[in-house]
């Protein structure tokens, strides 16, 4: 009889643990999704800035801009580095987002 009671309470523990793991995976996925959206917005802004800087370089070369060509070149280089870094962060975030799903399917607890 005691064994049946122990099995009964053990099932509660397993169910609660499975529900907790599922909730944690969902929260992690949501955080990664939010971070990915932030990075996507940042990337789009940087790409718009890159386009504007290139247009300003053309204006500078034709003499229509008040900005120095060297200054614009350094700004373009900095912006390109920021774009590359943001793309790298996005890739890392996408890879991290896959990990909880892979762990969940390996544990046999689908979301």
C-alpha positions, -999 to 999 in steps of 0.1 A, spaced: 0 0 0 28 24 9 44 17 -24 13 28 -43 11 60 -23 48 67 -31 42 61 -68 12 84 -67 32 113 -51 62 106 -74 39 111 -104 30 146 -91 67 154 -88 74 143 -123 44 162 -138 54 194 -119 90 190 -131 80 185 -167 57 215 -166 84 236 -150 109 226 -177 84 233 -204 77 268 -190 114 275 -187 120 265 -224 91 287 -235 105 317 -215 140 312 -230 125 310 -265 105 342 -259 137 360 -246 156 349 -277 128 360 -299 127 394 -283 165 397 -286 164 386 -322 138 413 -330 159 439 -313 189 429 -333 170 428 -365 158 464 -359 194 475 -350 206 458 -382 181 476 -404 190 509 -388 227 503 -394 220 493 -430 200 526 -435 229 545 -420 254 527 -443 233 537 -473 231 573 -462 269 574 -456 275 560 -490 253 587 -506 272 613 -486 305 600 -499 292 604 -534 282 640 -526 316 646 -510 334 633 -541 314 655 -563 320 685 -540 284 689 -528 291 678 -492 307 697 -464 320 665 -448 356 653 -453 360 621 -474 383 606 -448 358 613 -420 331 596 -441 354 567 -448 360 561 -411 323 564 -404 316 538 -431 342 515 -417 328 518 -381 293 513 -394 303 482 -414 320 468 -383 288 474 -363 268 457 -390 291 427 -389 289 425 -351 252 427 -351 249 400 -378 272 378 -356 250 384 -325 219 375 -345 235 343 -357 245 334 -321 210 342 -309 194 320 -335 218 292 -326 210 296 -289 173 296 -297 176 262 -312 194 246 -282 165 245 -258 143 229 -285 169 203 -291 172 196 -254 134 194 -251 131 169 -279 160 148 -265 142 146 -231 110 135 -248 89 164 -236 74 183 -265 62 219 -260 
